[in-house]
Amino acid sequence: MIGAWRLPIILCCLAVGLLPAGGRAHVTATGLAVVAVNDREVSYRLTVVPSELPEAASQLLSRAVAGSRSDAEQVAEAMQRAVVVRVDGAPCRPGRVAIQDVGAGLKALLDYALHCPAAPGRLELEEDWTGLFGVHYQTIATIRSPQGGGGEHLLGQGSAWISVDLGAPTPVGLARFISLGVEHILTGYDHLLFLFALLAGAANFWRVLGIASMFTLAHSITLSLAVTGLVHGLGFADALTPLALAGWPLVRALAGFNLGVELGQMIAIALVLPIMITIGRLASAVLVYRYASLAVAAAGAYWLVERISFE
């Protein structure tokens, strides 16, 4: 039988050992793509923040924006490989790619024109920027069409393809941003691990709720400051900025996203709370927390080295 003092060590070692195989941290960069459909023409306009991208991609974009023809051609070729648009199953023909500096050098706009064989009833968008922007990148794509179909969609690791019926109007409301907030939490293992570390030792529901709510409040404040330009560098906030949201639409986006964050946290907490309460009642609870803290530190070190190596 395994001794009580050995169980925490085994569990922590297993948790750390599984990280390289299954764990991934939050994305480090978020771009915004506005896909406008007009008859047989499709415009794909992607806004990214070069400083948040891997060094090689950042330098390449900077040189392209500065007027380097060879670098601009390299970006254009990468874009044509990364972005595929189809209408009713038929691929659209790649057209002109233009690269512009926006935001006084803080952002780059990649403007891609595509020519389709027919006016689309169903639009398919496939995107894979891994080769240029790396695995820690995602796109929030807003699809617009005269018929009213489209809406916001998240593209990235594990979700590289979407299909949209442009004939069916898609309401743009609170639910879109709530779903983004939930996904933001549940797909970010670093975020979840940090949350669980904060909750270690919480022995009842109300204490857990208080900690989680304060965490969400802090997240909401930093996101709101970022969107209104007071802080730079938060990926999702930077992606919201090009939407030109103001007034109620901006409040709706922030409120919906943060509500989604809270809901995502509640889902995660509901799954682990019984385990936490059980551990808190053990005689060896302090020992478990000690080794769990070491596991959190090890996971953080792993993600740090992974990202530094990737950059």
C-alpha positions in Angstrom: 0.0 0.0 0.0 1.3 3.5 -0.9 2.3 5.5 2.1 0.4 8.8 2.7 3.5 10.8 2.4 4.3 9.3 -1.0 0.9 9.9 -2.6 1.4 13.7 -3.1 4.8 13.2 -4.6 3.5 10.6 -7.1 0.5 12.8 -8.1 2.7 15.9 -8.6 5.2 14.0 -10.7 2.4 12.6 -12.9 1.0 16.1 -13.3 4.3 17.6 -14.3 5.2 14.7 -16.5 1.9 15.1 -18.5 2.4 18.7 -19.2 4.6 18.5 -22.4 2.2 15.9 -23.9 -1.2 17.5 -23.2 -0.8 20.9 -21.5 -0.7 24.2 -23.4 -0.7 27.7 -22.1 -2.8 30.6 -23.2 -2.0 32.0 -26.6 0.5 34.8 -26.6 -0.9 36.7 -29.6 -4.4 37.3 -30.9 -5.2 38.8 -34.3 -8.4 40.2 -35.6 -9.6 39.2 -39.1 -12.5 41.0 -40.8 -13.8 38.9 -43.7 -16.1 40.9 -45.9 -18.0 39.2 -48.7 -19.3 41.2 -51.6 -20.7 39.1 -54.5 -17.8 37.1 -55.8 -15.1 39.1 -54.0 -13.9 38.3 -50.5 -11.7 40.6 -48.5 -9.7 39.2 -45.6 -8.1 41.9 -43.5 -6.0 40.7 -40.6 -4.7 43.0 -37.9 -1.8 41.7 -35.7 0.6 43.2 -33.1 4.1 42.4 -34.3 5.6 42.8 -30.8 3.5 39.9 -29.6 4.6 37.5 -32.3 7.8 35.3 -32.5 10.9 37.4 -33.1 11.3 36.1 -36.7 7.7 36.9 -37.7 7.9 40.3 -35.9 11.1 41.3 -37.8 9.7 40.0 -41.1 6.5 42.1 -40.8 8.5 45.2 -39.7 10.7 45.0 -42.8 7.8 44.4 -45.0 5.9 47.4 -43.6 9.1 49.5 -44.0 9.0 48.8 -47.8 11.2 45.7 -48.3 9.8 44.1 -51.5 11.4 40.6 -50.8 10.0 40.5 -47.3 6.6 41.7 -48.4 6.6 38.9 -51.0 7.5 36.4 -48.3 4.6 37.5 -46.1 2.2 37.4 -49.1 3.3 33.8 -49.9 2.9 32.8 -46.2 -0.6 34.4 -46.2 -1.7 32.6 -49.3 -0.6 29.3 -47.7 -2.2 30.1 -44.4 -5.6 31.3 -45.5 -8.0 29.3 -47.7 -11.5 30.5 -48.6 -14.1 28.3 -50.3 -17.6 29.1 -51.4 -20.0 26.1 -51.6 -17.0 23.8 -51.6 -15.1 25.6 -54.5 -11.8 27.3 -53.6 -11.5 31.1 -54.2 -8.6 32.3 -56.3 -5.8 34.2 -54.4 -5.4 37.8 -55.3 -3.5 40.9 -54.2 -1.9 41.0 -50.7 -1.1 44.4 -49.2 0.8 45.1 -46.0 0.2 48.3 -44.1 1.4 50.0 -40.9 -1.4 51.0 -38.6 -1.3 52.4 -35.1 2.1 54.2 -35.5 4.0 51.0 -35.9 2.2 49.1 -33.1 0.1 47.0 -35.5 0.3 45.6 -39.0 -2.6 45.2 -41.3 -2.5 42.3 -43.9 -5.1 42.9 -46.6 -5.8 39.9 -48.8 -8.2 39.9 -51.7 -9.7 36.7 -53.1 -11.8 36.0 -56.2 -14.5 33.4 -55.9 -16.2 31.4 -58.7 -19.7 32.3 -57.6 -21.5 34.4 -55.0 -21.3 32.3 -51.8 -24.2 30.8 -50.1 -21.9 29.0 -47.7 -18.5 30.3 -46.9 -15.7 28.1 -45.6 -12.6 29.7 -44.0 -9.6 27.6 -43.2 -6.6 29.2 -41.4 -3.3 27.9 -40.3 -0.7 30.6 -39.3 1.5 28.1 -37.4 4.3 28.3 -39.9 4.7 32.1 -39.5 3.1 33.1 -36.2 3.6 29.8 -34.2 1.4 27.6 -32.2 0.6 30.2 -29.6 -1.5 32.3 -31.9 -5.2 32.6 -32.5 -7.5 34.7 -34.7 -10.9 36.2 -33.9 -12.6 36.3 -37.3 -15.6 38.6 -37.9 -17.5 37.6 -41.1 -19.7 40.2 -42.7 -22.0 39.8 -45.7 -24.8 41.7 -47.4 -27.2 38.9 -46.4 -26.4 39.4 -42.7 -24.8 36.1 -42.1 -21.4 35.8 -40.4 -20.6 36.7 -36.8 -17.5 36.2 -34.7 -15.5 33.0 -34.7 -12.4 31.8 -33.0 -9.6 30.2 -35.1 -6.4 28.7 -33.7 -4.8 25.5 -32.4 -7.4 22.8 -32.6 -10.0 24.9 -34.5 -8.6 25.8 -37.9 -11.8 25.6 -40.0 -15.3 27.2 -39.9 -18.2 27.0 -42.2 -20.9 29.8 -42.3 -24.2 30.0 -44.0 -24.3 33.5 -45.2 -28.0 33.3 -46.0 -28.9 32.9 -42.3 -28.6 36.2 -40.4 -26.4 35.8 -37.3 -27.3 38.1 -34.4 -24.2 39.8 -32.9 -24.9 39.9 -29.2 -23.8 39.1 -25.7 -23.7 35.4 -26.2 -20.8 35.6 -28.7 -18.5 37.3 -26.2 -19.7 35.0 -23.4 -18.6 32.0 -25.4 -15.2 33.5 -26.1 -14.7 34.2 -22.4 -15.6 30.6 -21.5 -13.2 29.2 -24.1 -10.5 31.6 -23.0 -10.6 30.0 -19.6 -11.2 26.4 -20.4 -8.5 26.2 -23.1 -5.8 27.9 -21.0 -4.2 25.4 -18.7 -1.8 28.0 -17.3 -4.8 30.1 -16.3 -6.5 27.2 -14.7 -3.4 26.1 -12.9 -3.0 29.6 -11.5 -6.6 29.6 -10.4 -6.3 26.3 -8.6 -3.1 27.4 -6.9 -5.1 30.4 -5.5 -7.8 28.0 -4.3 -5.4 25.6 -2.5 -6.5 25.4 1.1 -10.0 26.7 0.5 -12.2 24.5 2.6 -15.7 25.7 1.8 -17.8 27.0 -1.1 -18.0 30.6 0.0 -14.3 31.0 0.4 -13.8 29.5 -3.1 -16.5 31.8 -4.6 -14.8 34.9 -3.0 -11.3 34.0 -4.3 -12.6 33.2 -7.8 -14.7 36.5 -7.9 -11.7 38.6 -6.9 -9.6 36.9 -9.6 -12.3 37.7 -12.2 -12.5 41.3 -10.9 -8.8 41.8 -11.4 -9.0 40.2 -14.8 -11.9 42.5 -15.8 -10.1 45.6 -14.6 -6.9 44.8 -16.6 -8.9 43.9 -19.7 -11.0 47.1 -19.5 -7.9 49.3 -19.1 -6.3 47.6 -22.1 -9.3 48.1 -24.4 -9.5 51.8 -23.5 -5.8 52.2 -24.4 -4.5 52.7 -20.8 -2.5 49.5 -20.9 -0.9 47.8 -23.9 -0.1 44.1 -24.4 -3.2 42.1 -23.6 -4.0 39.9 -26.6 -7.8 39.8 -26.5 -8.0 43.5 -25.7 -5.8 44.3 -28.7 -8.1 42.2 -30.8 -11.2 44.1 -29.7 -9.7 47.5 -30.5 -9.9 47.2 -34.3 -13.6 46.4 -34.0 -14.0 50.1 -33.3 -16.4 49.4 -30.4 -17.6 52.3 -28.4 -20.4 53.0 -26.0 -22.9 50.2 -25.5 -21.2 47.7 -27.9 -17.9 48.1 -26.0 -19.6 47.6 -22.7 -21.4 44.6 -24.1 -18.2 43.0 -25.4 -16.4 43.5 -22.1 -19.3 42.4 -20.0 -19.9 39.3 -22.1 -16.3 38.3 -22.2 -15.9 38.7 -18.4 -19.1 36.9 -17.7 -17.8 34.0 -19.8 -14.6 34.1 -17.8 -16.6 33.8 -14.6 -18.8 31.0 -16.0 -15.7 29.1 -17.2 -14.1 29.4 -13.8 -17.2 28.1 -12.1 -17.3 25.1 -14.4 -13.6 24.3 -13.6 -14.1 24.9 -9.9 -17.2 22.7 -9.8 -15.1 19.8 -11.1 -12.2 20.1 -8.7 -13.9 21.5 -5.5 -14.9 18.1 -4.1 -11.3 17.0 -4.5 -10.0 20.1 -2.8 -12.4 19.8 0.1 -11.4 16.1 0.5 -7.7 16.9 0.5 -8.3 19.7 3.1 -9.7 17.2 5.5 -6.7 14.9 5.3 -4.1 14.9 8.1 -1.4 15.2 5.4 -3.1 18.2 3.7 -0.2 20.6 4.4 2.2 18.1 2.8 -0.1 17.9 -0.3 -0.2 21.7 -0.6 3.5 21.8 -0.3 4.2 19.4 -3.1 1.3 20.8 -5.2 3.1 24.2 -4.9 6.3 22.6 -6.2 4.3 21.1 -9.1 2.8 24.5 -10.0 6.3 26.1 -9.9 7.6 23.3 -12.1 4.8 23.8 -14.6 5.4 27.6 -14.7 9.1 27.0 -15.3 8.3 24.6 -18.1 5.9 27.1 -19.9 8.5 29.9 -19.4 11.3 27.8 -21.0 8.9 26.6 -23.7 8.0 30.2 -24.7 11.5 31.6 -24.4 12.8 28.7 -26.6 10.0 29.3 -29.1 10.6 33.0 -29.3 
